[in-house]
Amino acid sequence: MPTAAAPLVGRTRELDELAALAGVHDEAEPGSVLLGGDAGIGKSRLLAALAERATGQGWEVVVGHCLDLAGSPVAYLPFTELAGRLAAARPDAVAELALRHPSVRRLVGAQAGSEAAPAVGEPADRGLFFEAVHATLSTLAADRPLLVVVEDLHWADQSTYDLMTFLLTRGFTAPVGLVGSYRSDDLHRRHPLRPLLAAWGRLPGVRRLELGPLPDDDVRALVGSLRGAPVAPAALQDVVERAEGNAFFAEELAAALGTSDTPRDLADLLLLRVDQLDPDARLVCRALAVGGHQTSEAVLAQVTGLGADRFEAAVRAAVDRNVLVAGRDGYGFRHSMLGEAVEADLLPGERARLHDAFAQALAGRTERGAAADLARHALAAGRLAEAFVASVRAGDEAAAVGGPDEAARHYARALDLVGAGRVDPGTVEPPVELVGLVERAVAATAAAGLARRAEALARTELDRLPPDASPTDRARLLLALIGAAEVYESTSNLVALALEAGALVPAEPPTPLRARTAAALAWALVWDHCDDEAVRWAEEGLAMAPELRPGETTAKLQTAVAKVTERRGDSAESERILGELAESAHASADPAEVRIRHQLGAVLLEQGRLVEALGSYRRAAEVGAALGQPFGPYGGEARAFAGLVSYQLGRWDDADALARRDVDQAPSLAAAALATVELLVRAGRGERDGWPVVFERARAEWNSEGMVAVQSAAAAIDLHGDAGELDEALAVHDLVVEALTSLWGTAAFQGRIRLTALLLGQLAPQVPALVPERRTALLERTDRLADEAAVATELGRNRAPGLEGQAWLERVRAERLRLRWLCGQPTDPVELSAAWRTSAELFAAYGHVFETARSQARLAGALRAAGEHAEAAEVAGVALTTARELRAQPLVDEVRPLAGSTSGPAEVLTPREAEVLTLVAEGASNRDVGQRLFISTKTASVHVSNILAKLGARSRTEAVALARRRGLLG
């Protein structure tokens, strides 16, 4: 790490704290630290001081930098730099470790020996790769304590974030100190690092340290030390005020003191520093600014076109003026803001010429990141063929190391060039097979969690296919489209697309493409409930030789059979098939494990085996994340289902953590699914602050994913209903039914059972107080809704509702009886109690903790109405305990008045409370009650609160209805 020219001023306490947290201290254990602060606040200088202290105490220090590559990310870039430095410092040890852990060769490359060249074309096993990096650092630290510094995490790629998460989560038993720095002021609301920092900060052994502004006196001391001579008080105060505690600003302002034209803002100051250089040095700075990050001496010299002597003199001048710094791998600006200011000041033609020079200099280079750099520069320079080839190569490199987000962006840029007619992939050197490129682009885009975009990409390229294209090419693009569309509720006719592909690919001789086609057809027919045809195609595919249907193809064929088996009523056999497949996939590290575990979780969930289902969903999500696809097909959905099952099990804190973690990094569909989990927890706990924002995130995907629509609408109905917003709850119900009827082509979907039950539950305490005309209309409507829910079995996981569906059906019946009872219609108290008892028992059998307690609360009310006061209090006490454990405040408020009281109806109200209740029944407000009974409004309010508590009512309206049913009102 280069040592900064500025002295360390005013940071002694921070240095001591950082050293202690990282373990660079005699009595401290090595740990992990996240160092944040605004740009220029002094993080790099503090880290340099830490490195100096660590080196002085016998530690080995290695530094890796994340770089702003202007939309051309390079996966694991800082760790590539770290590996290179370690290989240079300890070549024998690193070479031996590369042989022991082959997957780290992709980082150390040729530096670990000619046999350790990176396996760019091979698919990456992320789990093995992460373990290898961890093991390498641990082994090196066993000989000598190791301080690992990763700077500027705000510029990191997603793959680097994933590896950092692994290292921070795993921790080290060897003496490894891990420090990461980031710019706090770069972390906008949706920056991907923000949620990661929150998650990392909660890990054991990880501490966050925020570097604040320097006090004014320390800024004065810093300026004085830099100038080496007294500074006029007025000029010094000007620096202090303008620097605002930022060490970099102070340094720059101090360096500019004495010039004839002192700049008034930082950008002008930065450019002034560069303008003071000679023409050759300014050219070097402008070239470096276009390069975008630290650039090697050879590339920079070639771009500038200066001879060796002039280039060296120019660089020396820039370094001496503290504009550039020299590192092991080349040159960079002393601060990135300086480079940004220089780049922004370039003329368009000047910028284009420099990009062109970089493209020429980078052509033919094969080191990691060169392709991404070349693609960016060639595109900006108008060298389109080179930009295309480099983009394809950069995408392949990113995909090989498990970086689907980066790969998708590189591929998209290449296809944009083709689509615009600016590049012919067949004429470039080397030629690129277009259909293969599209397949890779669609796969990477879907793996990044952008299924809808992946489908659109495949459809666009399919439409562009020339009429004389081969049947094979068309079939491949059809399969790519189906693969993207089948992971969410696309409006595409998958059966028609798969049948077209089947007609294009001959059955004889058997080929891998035919096997893929059979798998696509099998699943398309499964979704279309054509089970016999689905099994026929699955059996055709499975009859082919195993080598013709490797990995994912075989998994699709076998899981299609398992799905039909479950649907035909043999869940045990389906579970057996999927269990064996999952174990086999796990043993062979097959990515198909994600799909299999996801489907197994659904089978277990349908049987009410929630704990086992949660384990399967969690495993699917973990494997997906390890593959670099945390929001990819099945893995992202598995995480959402893990949150939903955690919610059902009453593990609300776990559910909320799953919902909120990394949500700002999630694509729209995945973010919507996670939002539903957060909404359910918010609704259960009555947390209303900001919930509409979360709801809108889910609402945006109602037309794409039915699960999101049902779950988020259910939460919104409760949130509106608990707040007394009856019309809003009704509107949400109607909107979601309309959306899902359009999406699924039927109104008889099983999700209506739950939605109806929840709506009736919110209507029951509020309808009795409505004007007679509206009350009658709503009662008629609720009867229709209940009847429709009772037959809503046409569309669901299976034709007949499972255990959860049966519980919701009984809830509908119980809520219908409760609504009639509260509205004064003849209702058998025994029948009412029996319905609620069955509802509670079914939810308990399924394992839904909250809904069990909610049914118990309403059972307690029915029992009290039937005169069973002792049992009512006992049941209410159980529900209250659950509600308190969940921190479910609305349920606590509902059930608390029913718990612990065994008094009969005649003993419920005092005479004064009876008077108050009579007036409340007439519609009197608290103020009206006070005036008519000659008591204060506050006293009237206290009486009303006592009445609500004694009757077990949540509102004045419900209290009046309950009192009428119990004969307390005439």
N, C-alpha and C positions, 0 to 999 in steps of 0.2 A: 504494500500500500504506500503510495507516495506520501511523504510528509508535507503537510501544508506549510506555506511560508509564514502564515500568521501564527503568533504565539497563542497558547491556550490561556485565555483570560476569563476569570469569573466562572469557571466550570469545575473547580476542584471537587465540590460536593457531588456533582453529577458524575464525574469520573470515578470517584470512590464508590458511589452506588452502583454504577454500571459494572465496574470491575468485580464488586462483591456478588452481584446477581449472575454474572457470567462465570464466576468461579476463579477469576484471576486475583486470588487473594489467598493468603496462607491458610486461613481457617475456613474457607468457603468451598462448597461443592460446586462443580461446574453446572451451569444451568442455561436456560434459553431466555433471551431478552428481545423485546420488540421496541426499537427506539424510534420515536416519532418526533416530528417538529416541522415547522414551516420551512419552505425553501430558503436556504441561506442562514438558517438559525444557528448552525454550528455542528450539525450531526457528524459530518465527515471528519472535521477536525477532532471532535471528541473520540471518534472511532480510531483515528490515527494515534491519538494519545493512548487509547486502550491497547492498541497493537504494540506501541513502544513499551508500555508497561509489561505486557504479556511476554514479549520477546526478551525483555530484561530478566524475567523470572523463569526463562527456559522453555517457554511455550513456542510451538510452531503456529504461525499465523497465515491463513490463506483467505483471500478476498475474491468474491465474485460480484459482478455488477449486472443489474437489470437495466436494459437500455430502451429508450423511446425510439422504436423503429418505424414509426409513422404508418401503422397498419400492416406491417410485415413481420409478425411475431416469429421468434425462433424458440422452439420448445426447449426448456431446461438450459437456457443460455448462461445464467450465472453459474450453474453447476458445471457446465462445460469449461468455463473459465477457471473455476476452482480445481477441477480435475487436471487441467493443463498446468496450473501452477504447481500442484502436488507432484505431477509427473516430472516436471522440470527439476524440482527440488530433491525428489527421492525417486529417481527413475527405476531403480531395481525393485524397491518395495512396491511401487505402483504396478510395475509389470507383473510381479508375482501375484498381486491381488487381482489383476485383470484376468490372469489364467484361472484363478480360483473362483472368480465371479465374472463369467464372460459377459454378462449383460452390461457391465460398466464400461466395456470397450467403446460403446457408442458415445461415451463422454470423452474418454482419454484419446481415442482414435490412434493415429499412428505413433503418438508419443509413447505408447505402451509397447511398442514393438511392431514389426511389420505384420505379424499374425493377429494383431489386435485391432485391425481396421474396423470401423463401425459397420454393423450389419444393417445398412440403411434400408435394404429391400425386404427385410424380414419383419413379420408382424411382432410387436412388442408385447411381452408379458409384464404389465405394469407392476404387479405385485412382486414378482421376482426382481425386477429392476430396482424398485424402491428398497427391497431388502438388501440388494447388493450394494447400493450406495451407503445405506446405514452400516452394513458390515465393514465396508472399506474404511469409512471414517473411524469406526470403533477400533479396528485393527491398527490403523496408523496411530491413533491416540494412545494405544497401549504402550508404545515405545516412548512417546513424548506427548505431553498434554497439547491438545489441538484447539485453537480458536478459529471458528468458521464464521466469516462475516459475509452477509448477503446484503448489498446496498441497493437502495431505490426500489423497494418492493412494489411501489405504486406503478412501476412500468413492467412488472413481471407478466409473463404469459400464464395461461391457465394451468399448463402442465407444471410449471415451477411452483404455482400455488399448491397444487396437489402434492408434490413432493415435499414441500415445506410442511404441509399438514401432517404428512406421514412422519417426518422426522420429529416434529414437535410433539405429536401424539405418542410416538414410541419412546422418545427420550433416549438417553444414553447411560449405560452403566460405566463405560470408559470415560476418562477425563476429556470430554468434548464440550466446549462452550460454543453455543450457537447464538449469533446476534443478527437480527435483521433490521434494516432501517427503512423508513418511508417518509414521504412528505405528507404531513397532515392536511395542508391546504390544497392538495391535489385530490383529496378523497371526497369527491362530490357524492350526493346522496345515493346514486346508483353505481358508484365505483365498486368493482368486484372485490376489492381488498377490505372494504368496510365491514361486511359481515364476518369475513375471515378473521379479522383482528379481534372482533368480539368473541368468536369461538376459540381462537388460539389463547386469548387472555384467560379463559376459564380452565385451560388445561393445567394439570399439576406440573409444577416446575417451570412454568412459563410466566414471565412478568413483563408488564408494559411500562415503559419509561418515556414520558413526554418531555421534550426539551422546550422550555419556555424562553421568552425574550430575556436578553441580558439587561440587568439594571443599568440605569444611566451612568452611574459611576464606573461600572465595568466597561461600558462603551467608550467612555473618556480614556480609561487606561489602555484599552485596545488601540485606539487611534494614536495615543501618545507613543506606544511601543512600536507601532508601524512607521510613524514619521521619523522617529529618532531625534526629533528636535521639537522645541516648544511650538504649540499651535495657538494662534490668537483665540482668546476666549469666545468671541462672536462666531468665528469659523468653527470652533469645536462644538459650540452649542448647536450650530446649524446641522452638523453631522449627527449629533445625538438625537435631535428632533426628527430628522429625516430618516435615520436608521431605524427608529422605533424598536430598538433592542435586537435587531437582526444583524448578526455578526458580519454576514457577507455584504449587506448594504453598507455597513459601517466601513468595512475594508475598502469597498469600491469608492465610497465617498471620500475617504481619507486619501486614497491614491490619486484622486482627481483634484485634490486641494492645490491651489496655485496656478491652475490653468486659466487662460484668459476668458474662457466661456464655460463656467461651471453649469452642468446640466441640471434641469429642474425635476426630472423624474428618472427612474432607474433605467429605462430603455435608452434614453439619450445618453446617460452616463456610460452604459455598456458600449454603445457604439462609439462614443468619444475615445474610450480606451483603445478600441481597434483602429480608429482613424489616426491615432498618434503613431501607429506603426509605419514602417516603410512599405512601398508597394508590394514587394515580394512577400513580406510577412502578412499583409492584408489578404493577398491571394490565398495563402495557406489557410488563413482563418475562414475565408469564404468557402473554400473547398471543404474544409472540415465541417462547416455548418451544414452544407448540403449532404455530406456523408451521414450526418445525423447522430453519430456516436463516436466513440474512440476508434480511430482508423490507423491501420498499420502504416509504418513508415514507407514501405514499398508502394502501397496503393496511393497514399497521399502524394508521394513524390511523382508518381506517374500522372496523376490527375492534374497536378499543378504544371507539369511540363518544365519545371526548373531544373537546371543542371544540379549535380550533386553538391557543389560548393555553394551555389546560391540558395538551394533548398535548405542546406544545413544552417546557413547564416540567417535565413528567414525564420526558421523554427527557433533558433537560438534567441533571436530578437523577441519573438512572441512569448517564449518561456520566461525570458528575463523580465518582461513587462507583466508577468503574472496573468497573461491572457490564456496561455496554453500550459498544460502540464504533460510531462513525459512519463509514460508507464512502461511496463514490461512489453506490452503488446502494441505500442504505438503512441499516438498523441490524442489528447482530448482537451476540451475547454475546461478551465478551472471550475467553472460552474455552468450547468446546462442552460441557465437563463441567458448567459452571454452568447452561446451558440444560437439560441432561438432568436435573439435580437439581431444577430448578424444575418441569419437566413432570411428574416422578414424584410431586411433592408435591401436585399438583392433585386436587381432589375429582372424582368421575366426572361429576357434573352440570356442574361448572364447565368441565371439559374438553370435554364435548359442546357446551355453549353457544359456546365459543370456536371449535370446529371449524365450527359452523353459521355463525358470523360470518365466518370465512374463506371458506366456500363462497359466501356472499352477495357478499363483496368481490371474489372471483376470477371470478364469473360474467361472461361476456362478454369477458374479457381474452384476447388472442390471442398474446401474446409467448411465446417458446419456454419450455417447462416449465410454463406456466400450466395446461394441461390435466391434466398429471400431478398437480400440486398440488391442483387442484380435485377431481379424482377421489378423492384421499386424504381431503380434508377433508369432502367431501359424503358419502362412505361412513360416516365416523366420526360425522357429524351425523345420519345416517338420511335424508338427501336422496337416495334411491336412484335416481330417474330421472336426476338431474343426475350422480350418480356413474357411472351407466351410459354416458351420452353422453360424458362427459369421458374415461372409460376407453377408449372406442372411438377418440376423437380422439387420445388420447395414444399408443395402439397404432399408429394410422396414421402419426403423426409419427415414431415410433421406427422403423417399418418403412421409411419413406421415406429415412431417413439411414443405413440399413444396421445397425440394432440389433435383430436378431431376438429376442435374449433378453428385452430390455425390452418389445418389442412383444408377445411371447407372454404375458408376465405381465399386461400391461394387458388384452389380449383375454380372458384366462382370467378375470379379475375381472369383466369385463362379462358373460361367458357364465354365470358362477356366479350372478349376479343374475337372469338369465333362467331358468336351470335351477331356481332355488329358488322361482320363481313370484313374485318380488318386483318384477319389471319386465317390461312388455310392450313389446318393441322397436318395435312398430308404432304405439304411442301416444305415444312420446316425441317431442320436438321438437329437431332434425328427426328424422323416422322413420329407423330403421335396418333394412335388409334382413337378416334373420337368417341366411339361407343364405350370403350373401356374407360376413357376419361370421365364420361358422364356417369358411368356406374360407380366409379370411385368418388366422384363429387356428391352424388346422391347418398351414398353410404356414409360419407363423412358428415354431411349436413344432418342426416337423420341421427347419427351417433352423437352429434352435438345437441340433440334435443329439439331440432327444428324440423319436425316431421312434415308439417304443412308446407314449409319452404322446400323441403326435399321433394315432396310430391309435385309441387308446381314446377320445379326444375326439371324433373323427369318428363312431365307432360310437355313442357316447352320444347325440350330436345326431341321428344317423340313427334311433335307437330312439325319440327324442322327437318325431320328425316326425309330425304328425297324419295320420290315414288319408286325409283329403281333400286332402292336399298334392299339388301338381302333379307330374306325372312328371318334369318338368325339374328341380324342386327335389330330388327323390329321386336323380336321376341325378348331379346335382352333388355331393351328399354322398357317394354311392358312389364317385365319382372322387376325392374328397378322401381317403376312407378308403384306397383303393387306392394313391394317391400316397404316403401315409405308410407303408403296410405293405410296399410293394415294395422299400424300401431296406434291409430286414433280413429275417431268416427268420421271418416272422410265421406263425402257425398259421391265419390267415384263408385261406379258399378264394378266391384272387384271380380265378381263372377264372370261378367262379360269380358273384362280385360284378360282374366286368366284363361277363359275358353279360347279367346283369340290367340293367346300365346301357345296354348296347347295345339291349336290347328297349324301353327307355323313350325312347330318343332316335331319332327317325325319320331314315332315310337321306336323304330328300328333304323339303325342299330342303337342300343341304349347309350345315352350320353349324359354327362353331368348337367347339361342344359335341360334335357328332358326330365331329369330327377328334380331340378329346381322348379320346373314347370308343374310337375305333379304335386310338389309340396305347396306351391302357390294356389293351385286349384283346390287341393284338399282343404286348406284353411279358408279360402273364399267361400267354399260350399258350407263349411262349418258355421261361419258367420251368417250364412243365408238359411241355416237350419235344414239344409239338404244332407242329412246325415249319411244315408246309404251311399249317395254319390261321393261324398267326402271320403268315406272309408274305402271305396273302390279306387280312387286316385291315390290315397295314402298307401294302399297295398301294392299298387303298381310301382310306386316309387321305392318302397321297401324291398320289393322283389329284385331290384337292381343290385349289382355288385356294390359292396360298401365303398370301394374306392371311387365310385361314380357319384356318391352322395355324402361327401365328408361334412363333419361338423354341423353347422347350422341347418343344412338341408335335411339330414337325418333327424335332427331334433324337431324340426317343423312337422315332418311326416309322423313321427311317433307321438308328439303332443296332440296332433289332430285326432289320432286314434284315441288317446286318453280323454280328450274332450267329449267325443261322441260316447265313449264308454260311460262317463259320468252322466251325461245327459240321458242316457238310457236307464239310469237308475242304479248303476253299479259304482258308487263312489269309492268303495274299498279297492276295487280293481284299478280304477283310475289313479287312486293314490299310490298303489303299488307300482304301476308303470312309471309314474312321474318320480317317485322316490328312487327307483333304481336308475332312472335316467340322470337324476340330479347327482347321485353319488358317482356315477361313471363320469359325468362331465367335470365334477370337482376333481376327481383323481387325475384326469387328463388335462386339467386347466383349460377346458373348452369354454369359450365365451357363451356358448348356448346355455350354460348353467343359469344365466340371468333369466331367459325366457322360461326355462323349466321351473325354477324356484318360484317365479311369479305365478305361473299357472297352478303349481302345487298349493301355494298360499290361498288361492281362490277356492280350491276344492276343500281345504281345511276350514276356511271361513264359512263356507256354505253349510258345513256340518256343525257350526258353533264351537269349533275347537280353536278358540281365539288365540290362546298362548302359542300353540304350534303354528298357526297361521302367521302370527307376528314374527316368529323366528324365521319362517321361510321368506317372508317379504323383506325382512332386514338383511338376510343373506343375499337375496337378489340385488338389493340396493348397494350392498357393500361390494359385490363382485362388479357391478356396473361402474361404480366409482373407481375401483382398482384398474379397470380397463380404460380409464380416462373418459368415461361416458356417464357422469353422474346424473345427467338428465336425458340420457339416450333411451332408445326403445326398451320398454319393460323395466329397466332399472329405475328411471325417474318415477314411473307410475308405481313401482313397488315401494318406493320411499313414501309416496303419498298414502298408499294403502297401509303402510306400517304406522303412519300417523293416525289414520282413521281407526285402526284396530287398537292402538294405544288409547285413543279417546274412548272407545267402547269398553275397554278393560278398566277404565277409571285412572289410567296413568296420564293424567292431563298435562303434567309438567313435561313429560317425555314427548307427548304429542305436540305440544307447543314448541318445544326445542326443535323437533324434526321439521315443523312447518316454517320456522323462521330462519333456520340455518341456511346461509348462502342464497336466500330467496331472491336477493337483488341480482344475482348472477344467472338466475334461471330464465330460460326462454318463456314466452307468454303462456303456453299451454301448461308447462310444468309449474310455473308460478301460480297459475289459477288453481291447479290441483292442491298445491300447498296452502293456498289462501283458504280453501274450504276447511282444512283442518284447523287453521287458526280461528276461523269464524265460529266453528263448532265449540271450541274452548271458550271463546269470548261470549258466545250466547249462553253457555252453561253457567258461566261465572258472572254474567250480567255486565260485562265490560263494554261499555258503549262508546268510549272515547275513540274516535277515528275509525270505527268499524265500517262506515260506508266506503271509505277508501279501499279497504281490504275487499269488501264485497264487489266493488267495481272491477277489481283485478280478476275475480272469479267470473263475474257477469260477462266479461268480454269473451269468454270461451264457452258460453252456454250452447252455442250452435255447433260446437266442435266436439264436446265431450259431455256425455249424459251424466256421468258420475259427478262431475263438477257442478252441473246444473242442479241435480237433486240435493246434493249435500249442502251447497251454499244457500239454496233457496230454503232448505229446512232451517238452517241457522238464522236466516233473515226473518223468517216467520216468527221464530221465538223472540228475536231481538225486538222486532216491532210489537209483537203481542205483549211482551213483558212491560213495555213502555206505554201500553194502552193505545197503541197506534193501530186500531182495528182495520181501518181502510187500507193502510199501507201493507199490512199482513195479507189481506185479501188480494191486493194488487200483485204482490210477489207470487202468490200461489197461481194466479191466473196467467201471469207472464211466463212462469216456468213451464206450466202445462202446455201453453201454446208453443213455446220453443221446442219442447221435447216431442210433442205431437208432430211438429214439422220435421224434426230431425229423424225420428224413428218411424214415421208414417202410420202411427197408431196412437190412440189416446189411452189404450188399455195396458200401459206399462206399469210394472210392479212398483216403481218408485212412487206412484200416486197414492199407494196405501199409506206410506209414511207421511207424505205431504198432507194428506187429508186428516190423518190422526193429529198431527201437530196443529193444523189450522183449527180443527174442532176444539182442541185443548185450549187454544187462545180465545176462541169465541165464547166458550161456555161461561166464564165469569163476567163477560161484558154484554152479551146479547140481552139478558133479562132487563137491563136498564134502558134499552132503546125504546123509541116510540113504537106502539103496537104494530103499525103497518110495516116498519122495517124489521121488527122482531119476527113477524110472521114470514116475511119474504126470506129472511136469512135461515129460519128454521126449515123452510121448504127447500132452500138451496143446499143446506147441510145434509138433508135427507138424500138428495140426489147425489151429492158427493160421496156419501157413505155407501150408497148402493153401487156407484161406479167403482169405488175402491174395492168392494167385495169381489168384483169380477175382473179386476185389473191383474190378470195373470198371463196376458198374451205375450208380453215382452219382458224377459228377465233372464237371469243366468240359466234357469230351468223353467219349464212350463208351469210347475207348481211352486209356490213360494216355499223357501226353506224355513229353518227355525226362526230366523229373525223376521222374515215376512209374516209368519204366522203370529208372532208376537205383536207386530204392528196391526194386523187384521183384528186381533182381539182388542187392541187399544182403540181402534176406530169404533168398535161396538160399544166399548165402555164409555168413550167420550160422547157418543151419540146419546146414550142413556143419561149421562150426567147433564148434558145440555138440556134435554127435555125436562129433567127433574128441576134444574135451576130456573127454567122458564115456567114452572108451575103445571106442567103436564103430568098426568097420572103415571107414576113410575113405581115399580115394585122395589122397595129398598133391598130386599134379599137378592133380587136379580142384579141390581146395581152393584152390590158388594161382590157378588159372584163373578161378574164381568171383570171388575178391577182385580180381584184375587187371581183370576186366570191370567190377566195381562202381566201382573207382577211375577207370577210363576214362570211364564214363558220367557220373559226378558231375563229372569235369573238363570233359567236353563241355558239360554243362549250365551249369557255372560256379559250383557250390557249393563254395567254398573249403574250409570246415571239413570237410564230409563227404567231400570228396576226400582230405584228409589223414587222416581217420579210417579210410577204406578202405585207404589206403596203409600205415598203421600195422599193420593186421591182415593185409595182404598180406605185409608184412615178416615177421610171425610165421609165416605159412604157408610162405614161402620158406625160412626157417631150418629149419622142421620137415622140409622136403623136401631139406635139405642144401645149398640155394643161399645160402650165408652171405654171400658178397660182394655179391650183388644185394640180399639182405635188408638189409644194412647201408646200401647206397646208397639204397634206397627209404625206409628208416626215417629216414635223414638228411634227405631232402626233407620228409617229414612233420613231423619235429621242427622244422625251420626254420619251417614254416607255423604250427605250434602255438605256438612262441615269439613269432612276430610277432602272433598273435591273443591272446596271453597266456592260452591255453587250457590251464590247469594240469592238468586230468585227462588230457588227451591227451598233454601233455608227460611226465607220469608214466608213461603207458602205453608210449610209443614210445622214450623216452630209453634204456632198457636195450638196445634193439635197434639203435641207431645206432652205427656206427663199429666194431663187433666182427665179426671174421671167423673166430673160433675155432670148431672143430668140437665136437660133443657131448662127445667124450672129454676135451676140455681145459676144459670149462666150469667144473666144480666142483673145489675142493681136496678132499683126503681128509676133512679135518675138516668141510667144508661138506656133503659127502656123508653123513657121520654125522648131522649136524644135520637134513638133509633127510629122512632115514629116520625120525627121531623125529617130525618135524613131520607126516609122512604118517600116523603112528600117532595123531595128534591131540594131541601133547604141546605144552604152552605153553612160552614162553621160560623160565619158572622151572623147569618139568619138565626141559627140555633141559639147563639148567645143572646141576641136581642129578645127572642121570644121567651127564653127561660130566665132572663135577667142574670146571665153569667157572662164572664169575659169570653172573647173569641178563643183565647188560648186554652181556657178551661174546656170549652166545647171541643176543641181539637184533641185534648187529652182523652175526653170521653169517647170520641170517635175512634181513636187509636186503640183504646181498651176494648171497644166493641169488636173491631177487626180481629184483634188477638184472640178474644174469647170464642169467636165464631169460626176462626180459622180461615178468614177471608183475606184476599189480596187487595180488594178495592171496596169502596162504599157500595157499589152496585152488587158485588157478590155477597156482601154482608146482608143486604136487604133480601136478596134471593134466598140465602140460607135461612135467614130468620123466618121468612114466610113458610118454608118447607118444614121448619121445626115448630111452627105454631106460635112463634113469638110476636108475630104481627097479625092484626086482624085483617 
